[in-house]
């Protein structure tokens, strides 16, 4: 592997936030690997997932490719920003379908990222997962989504406990965005108040600082990203 300022693995590196993170870190001369359903041309290495595969098969494929890519090297951070949204209450015709989808998008990816971290994250490194503010309370209009994200929150809390299997002194945390300022969100909510949406570059910048130990959240914390008047604060739950 070529000389770089640091190494980071981005799970969901082709999505809106993931793509911004990949670009941000590459601009800082970091080595970046992306895991997603499609390649990101800006990443140094791409591991492409087949969504039709089972959870176990996806894990086996990804773990094998990570091992092949890293060898005995370890990374400074593993960032799981894969995910998606789907709504529906218990009577929705797509209730089971949507719940299955968001579970795969958020829980499968977070658990695989966790397993990778147990082997390839440096001591004192950062594992970052993605939760949701909407999952902190009941979410009747998006039950499947709330279910999946609350599972991610539980995973973070569990991993911060002793004997969780993470490397020594590693930090695990989750970001809980409200609304990210993505092209897709602007397309579907063109009349929204964009000054309350969190810019992707801001999220990438926070993560970059945390990896290097600057204002890093305590392990096990769930960090709400609150944007008001185009200013973003990080507030622990």
N, C-alpha and C positions, 0 to 999 in steps of 0.2 A: 504494500500500500504506500502511496506517495506521502511525502511529508505534508502535514497540515497542522492548523492551530488546534484542532480537536476533532473528535469523531462523534457523530450522532446518527441514530437510526430513527427514521420517521415512518410510523405505521399509519397509512392513510396519506402518503406523500403526494398523491395526485389530486386530492380534493382541494377545495378553496383554501382552507387554513393550512393544510399540509403543503400545498404548492408554495404558499407564501413563506412558510418556515424553511423549506428546502432552499428557496432563492435567497432568503435572509442569511442563512448559514453559509451557503456557498460564497456569497459576497464577503463574508468574514474569513474566507479561506479555510473553512471547515470541510472535512470529508463527510459526505452525506449519503446514506443508503435509504432508499424508499421501498416500502412494501405497500402494494395496492393492486387493484384489479387491472391497472394499465400502467405503463412506464411513464416516469417523469424525466424528460430529456435533460433537465438541469442537474439531476442527481448523478453521483459518481457510480452508483450501482443500483440496479432495479431488481427487485424480487416480485414477480408477478403472480398474483393469487388467482386460482380458478374458483369462482364463486359457487359453482355447482358441486364442488367437492364437499365431503363431510367435514365436520369440525376437526376430527382426528387426522384426516388426510391433509387438510389445509395446514395444520400444525406440523405434520411430518415433512411436508414439502418446504415450508418456510424455514423450519429448524435446520434442515439439510442444507439449504442455500445460504443461510446465515453462517453455518459452520464452514462451508466452502469458501465464503467470502472473507470471514474474519480470521479463520485459523485459530491462532493463540492470542490474537489481539482482543482488546476489550474497548468498549465505547464509553464516552463520558455521559451520555444520556440516551434513553429510549423514550420516544414521545409518541404516544398513541392518540392520534387525533382523527382516527377513522370514526365514522358514524353517519347518521342520517336521521330524518324525522318522519314519523307517520302518526296520524291521529286515529281516533275512533274510540267509542265507548263500548260497553259489553254487548249492546244490541246491534252494533255496526256489522254489516255483511262481510267486511274485511277485517274484523277484529282479530281472528286467529292468524290470518295472512300477514297483517301489519305487525302483530306482536312477534311473529317468527322473524320477520325482516329486521326489525330494530334490535332484536336479541342477537342475531347474527352480526349486525353492523357494530354494535357496541360491546356486547359481552364476549363473543368469540374473540374479537380482536384484542380486547383488554387482557383476557386470560392468556392468549398466545404471547402478547407483548410481555406479560409478567413472567412467563416461563423462559422467554429469551433473556430477560433481565437477570434471572437467577444464574445464568451461565456466562453472559457476555457484558454485563454492566460492571464498570470499575467499582472498586471499594470507594464509598463516598459519592457515587454517581447519583443521577436523578432519573427516576421513572415517573413520567407524567402521563396521566390518563385524563379522559374527558367525561365529566359528569354534566349535570344540568340543574339550573335553579328550579325548573318546573318539577323536578323529582324530589324536592325537599318537603313537599306536601302532597296531598292527594291530587291526582290529575285525571279527573273523570272523562275529559274530552280527548285524552291521549294516554289511555291506560298502559298500553304496551310500551310506549316510550318511557313513561315514568317508571315502569317495572324494570326495564333494562338499565336505565341510568341509576336508579337506586341500588341495583346490584353492583354497578361500578363503584358507587360510593362505599358500599360495604367492603368491596375488594380492597379499596385504599385503606380503610380502617384496619382491616385484617393484616395487610402487608406491613403496616407500621408497628405491629406488635412483635415482641421478641420471638425468635425461632420461626419467622414467616418464610424463610428460605431466600430472602434477598441478601445481596452482598453486605459486608460489614459497613456500617455508617451510611448506607444508601438512604436517600430520601425518596418517599413516594408521596405524590400529591395529585389532586385533580383540579383542573380548571372548570368552573361552572359558568359558562357564558349565558347571557340572556339572549341577545340577538347579535350575531356577528354581521359585520358589514360586507356581505358577499354579493357578487353580481346576481346570483340566483334569488337571494332575499329581496334585492332591489326590484327585480323583475316581478316577483309575486306580491310585493308590498310597496308599490310605487308612491303611495301617499303617506307612508309612515314618517315619523320624526327621526331622521337619520342621526341627529345629534345624540340620540340615546343608544345608538348601535356601536359596538366595539370594533374599531378598525383592526384588520388582520395584522398589519405591521406592528401595532401596539402589543398584540398578544405575542408575536414572535420576539419582540424586544424584551418583554418581561421574561420569557422562557430563557432567552440567551443569558440574561443577568443571573437568573436562578441557577443555571448550570454551573456558572463560575462562582457561585456562593454569595452573590450580591442580593441581599434582601430575600434569600431563599426561604420559602414557607417551611414550617416545621413538618416533620414526617407525619403522615396521616391526615393532614389538613385538606379541607375542601375550600377552594378559593373562588368566591364569587367575583366575576368581572362586572363592575357597575360603571356604566358610562352615562354621564349627564353633561349636557352643554359641551359635548365633544371631548370631555376629559374622563379618563378611565382610572378607577381605583380598584385595588385588589383587597377584598375584605374576606377574612376567614369566616366560615359559617360558625 
